[in-house]
Amino acid sequence: MVAHAYTVAFDGIDARLIDVQCAVTPGLPSFSIVGLPDKAVSEARDRLRAALSAMAIALPSKRITINLSPADIPKEGSHFDLPIALALMAALEIIPRDEIANTVALGELSLDGALIAVLGALPAAMAAAESERALMCPKACGPEAAWVGATQVLAPGSLAEVVRHYTGQSPLTPAEPGEIQHDPNCRDLSEVKGQERSKRALEIAAAGRHHILMTGPPGAGKSMLAARLPGLLPPLSPVEALETSMIHSLAGLLEEGGISRTRPFREPHHTASMAAIVGGGRSAKPGEISLAHNGVLFMDEFPEFNRAVLETLRQPIETGEVTIARANAHVRYPCRFMLVAAANPCKCGYLSDPNRACSRAPLCGEDYLGRISGPMMDRFDLRLEVPPVAYSDLELPESGDRSATVAARVAKARTVQEERYAGTGNMRSNADAQGDILHEIATPDSEGQTLLVKVAERFGLSARAYHRVLRVARTIADLDHSDGVRKPHVAEAISYRLTTAQAT
């Protein structure tokens, strides 16, 4: 008879159920694994043989065949070790067959029989819950998988504990969820001296999840402002925390099984490759834009990034997801992030200072920022020029509202938006509004509409830019506790759209 165990194969953040079948038949002694296994899966037979030997279990002199069904799906990763071991031990009647048929298992075996942590325990627990099965995973993965809450999670430390559990000698206690992690290094906005307009723009961006581009000379405080943004954002909702943690689980970023309610803040270096930013590589792993899902992607020295990388961001910004195409599969990852970019005005950085600018000014500025294409530039809701801070301001005490005060205003605005977009599908904030809903909630009064039309005609705003101004104006109105969008809201939104040169 064929013994069945179950595990998962990962397709992005989705986990597909895999039937691990084991047949022990008469014939020349052999151990084969079929069903498109990769090298790590094929090597499971050697790890399994050594682990069983450590438990004083010898394999019979028969033909052992493991089939991973569906056989046309590529199987990758060392997490197939444990389900293969379960199917084999069930076929050898060491553990009962009906028990393992109700369990989804994943885990890597060491040569002494210990179970080693693997990636993807959280998505696997979701798949187990959907198939109405329990999940068995290594002890180190138990607190992470238990966060799903919809299925029983068993977390043994070794293969011997698995055998004792299924034979009734020492049943395993279900794992408990790990602790909620908190970021103790959250920096305060009041530490930034001056830059009141920049702080206001940051508050608007946080309230509506708007993309923002900051340009200014070196040392003006662009990176300092961006580093304070996590302290302004509301904590992740339970649904958002689960979405984000599933991606981080696949990337191995969940520490000690804990789930964070703090929104992710990713800041890749400008030398990062396409696969590192967008995702990909041999196993189509999530990139920085997916690791920043429901959080912030900060790209410092924005024009220094590879042009192809920047252009690839255009579609994910609009759709909120990225599809990594491979010859044998298309892997999809969510990536609804807030893009914060910082750039110097030119190569030397001192375009606005005649005493320090290079001899090529102002052409050097046009060439440098020209590395950012028009379509990419059009996707920034707010464009902010960050001026240098006067030396006298550096001696002043902390000024402006603290992060907690600004965060409270942002949270109120976000609450209004959650109620507004309830039942509209993927819309959660003003940055997501589109179509009839956008015109319904963000159409300004007559004076505001007149101003917006004049500006659009004068500066040739695209349809995308026009709608982005409306979204920002709606966010400003939410911060102002206004039901409608009025002329002052539109005027402020426009001021963040135009550069100083355009405004003059």
Phi, psi and omega in degrees: 000152180267130176265144184239132168232168185228144175213196182227153168242134187271132175235087191070227176271356177275140179246119181264134183291132179241130178270116179264109184255139179229129177234129176249110187234158177296151180146184178298138181302126178200163179219107183235145177239123181238163181112039180058052175281147172273185185300318181296323179288319180297326180285355180299328182298323179288319177295320181293319180299317180291321181294318178292324177297323178295338178263009180065034176247121181258141177285142180289158178278065181223179180269117181253123180237126175251125177243129178258106187250139002294138188283348182266002178263126178299136179250122183230143173111157181276357182289355177282350182303308185295312179298326176295320178297318179297315180297320180293315180293329175291321178295329178274003177062032173277324175233155183291139183293320186291334180290314183286340178292343180258018184227138169260127186236149170204145181163150178260141180262136168269170185292339179265006176095357177287151179262129183256142181299146179230169179276152171089021181296325182292310174299326178295322178294324176297316179295322178295320179296320180294327179269005178059045176235161173279165177243133174243127183213167178301156184303322181292338181266350185301311180300327179291311183292331183292346180295338180298318174076349184262000180212156178284135181243120177253130187230080177285158178264345182206167178292329177297321177294327177297314180296316180295328178292311185287337177270359176083005181287321181207084182300144180280144175273132180304143181288153178253149179298149177288176182280152174286127183272146178234148180269108182280352186255029180291125184268150187264141182293332182292346178287344179279120181277134181067214176055044182295321178295321179294320178296321178296317179297321179295322178295317179296316180299318180293323183292326183247005185057048182267146176283141186223138176244124179249126176239143180174165182293161178302137178084004181286338178114019182296309180293325179296318178295315182297324181294338179274352184298319179304330179287348179264343186274145177291156179294159178295139172290164178305320180294315180295321180297321179291318178301310183294319183291331177296320177292316180293331176296317178294333180268357179073032184257359179276117183270124176054032175073009181272147177251134181265140174264358177279136181293137182297147177228105183252136180225080180291153178284154185289352175270002182298145182279173177300315181295326180291324182277309187270328185116158180140217186087190185298322182253015179052054181285156178294144178263188184297326182292330177279324176294339177268009181305131183067015179222218188239135170248110181259120181243096179281155184052052189305315181293344181281345177293153177303136184302320180296324179295315180298318182292330179292339180287341189300312182290314177301326178299322182281319189266337182079013176206158180230139178246121179264113184270130175232168183298325184250002181193160172238117184254129183249136175230140173286149180205059177272089186241167175255117183271123175241117182242147178229142182209147169284155182289341179202182183298315180282335176095354187239044183299323185275356181251104183301332183283341185238351182290155180282174185288347182268001179295142001268004182297328181297325178293318178296320179293319185290306179288344176293348175292340176269118185292159178301312178301324178290317179298327182294340184274356176274124179288324181232132175241117191240129173264118183261109182283160176294151181270135178293145181300324181296329180290335182291338180273352182284154176291174179304137184231161178080177180289148175284164183301322182297322179292314178294321180298326178295319178293320178297318181297321178296318179295320178294323178297319177300318181291322178299318178292324182294318187260012178298129179082012181256015179088239186274357180284126179232336182219173182297331179295340181269348186295140179201170176064215183298326181296318180298314181292330180289321186263340189239005177293120184285172175291179187299318179294318178295320179295319178299316179298316183295320180295318179299315181294318180298320179287322183292319185253004176063045179295139176285169178299323178295315180296321179301313182290327178291326174297319178298319181295317179294319178298322178295321179294318178298321177295322178296320177293334179271004181057040181253135178288326181246164177266121184249176184302316179300325179293319179293318181298318179292320178298320179293323182297333177274354180266329185261143174281170179299321180296320180290321183294330180270000000 
